[in-house]
Every structure is written in C-alpha cells, then in structure tokens.
C-alpha cells in the first residue's frame, strides 16, 4: 500500500522528509513559538494563591482558614519554584541528561509537596483541610494557563 504525501508528512518512499534549518529559519521559528519561562508559571501560581488567601479571609474571616489557604498555596508554589530552579540550571549535553534532570527535579518536587502536607497538621494551627486543598487545586490549575499565554499562531496557506 502506497502512502500519500498527506499522510503525516511522509514522502513517496514512506519516509518523513527532513530539512535542516538555517540560522535565520531557526530564529524565525523560535520567534513564532516563544518558550514560556517556568518562573512566569511560579509567579502566576503565587498570585493565584494570594487571591485565594484574600478570598478566604474576606469570606470566612478566620485566621485558621486564611493560614491554611496560605500554607496550601505554599505547598504548591515552593516545590514548583524548586523544580523551576533545577530545570533552568545548565545540565549535561544531550537529551538524556535533560530527561534525567526533569525526572529528578520532579521527584524532588513531589517529595517536598508530600512532606509539606504531612507537616501541615503540626505546622498550621487550627488547620482547615478544605481551605488548604482548595488553595492547592487553584494553584495547580494555573499551569493550564500556560497554554493560553503561548497564544495561537495563525498562518496563511496558499
């Protein structure tokens, strides 16, 4: 069975065409699809967490609920900041080193989050688990906004 040229970019031999980019073409591609700094996501999570804390204070007015919401935000923002720090440091050459670095820092992030949740019962006076969890969920959902920040690129087809 012969593949057409519209099947996933494959040519007549069934192999995908490959073309090296020039420096100018690579720069244009990077300008068209800019990368998103992980620090913007950390900052957005922190802002979202502070908004949840303000809403908790305004709605409930309880110090315990407010501090619980603040601790929940911190349980997301601090590990994410640690991951961002680890991922923005230079690492060894090759994609294998990058993948290992990501997995390592992701495990560190998960471990710190779990440790903070375990410690919450001792660290936060008058702990309100619902406020803590709502704050955590709101901060974690900020990651989805990264897709919107990148924007959509419209291209014209001839």
PyMOL commands that set and color helices and strands:
alter all, ss='L'
color gray80, all
select helices_A, chain A and resi 23-32+38-59+63-88+95-123+129-150
alter helices_A, ss='H'
color red, helices_A
deselect
rebuild
show_as cartoon
